[in-house]
Amino acid sequence: MIFITIAEDHISLSDGLKVFLEQDSNIEVIGNAPNGKEMLEMLQYLKPKVVLTDITCH
């Protein structure tokens, strides 16, 4: 099983990614955060194999 967390501030995009990824029975999205700070907090207790994140440079 591949456990994934997603950090994305656009809820519709993160929801769509979750639905798409979980079509594969070997993938489970175990966390979803709206920003990097909350993702870092989440990673203290979740142990995903993959983190998908949105990176914006200003």
C-alpha positions in Angstrom: 0.0 0.0 0.0 1.2 3.5 -0.9 0.2 6.1 1.7 0.1 9.7 0.4 -0.5 13.1 1.9 -1.4 16.2 -0.2 -0.6 19.8 0.6 -2.6 22.1 -1.7 -4.5 25.3 -1.0 -7.1 24.8 -3.8 -9.6 22.4 -2.2 -11.2 21.3 -5.5 -7.7 20.3 -6.8 -6.8 18.3 -3.8 -10.2 16.6 -3.7 -9.8 15.7 -7.4 -6.3 14.4 -6.8 -7.6 12.2 -4.0 -10.4 10.8 -6.1 -8.0 10.2 -9.0 -5.3 8.5 -6.9 -7.6 6.3 -4.9 -8.9 4.7 -8.1 -5.8 2.5 -7.7 -6.5 0.0 -4.9 -2.8 0.2 -3.8 -3.0 4.0 -3.0 -4.6 5.6 0.0 -4.6 9.4 0.7 -4.1 9.6 4.5 -3.9 13.3 4.9 -4.8 16.6 3.2 -3.5 20.0 4.3 -4.2 23.5 2.9 -0.6 24.7 3.4 2.9 23.6 4.1 2.9 24.6 7.8 -0.1 22.3 8.5 1.5 19.5 6.4 4.6 19.7 8.5 2.5 19.4 11.7 0.6 16.5 10.1 3.8 14.7 9.2 4.6 14.4 13.0 2.0 11.7 13.3 1.3 10.5 9.8 4.0 8.4 8.0 3.2 8.7 4.3 5.5 7.2 1.6 4.7 10.1 -0.7 4.0 13.8 -0.1 2.4 15.8 -3.0 2.8 19.5 -2.5 2.2 22.8 -4.3 5.2 25.1 -4.3 4.8 28.7 -5.1 7.7 31.1 -5.4 7.1 34.8 -5.2 
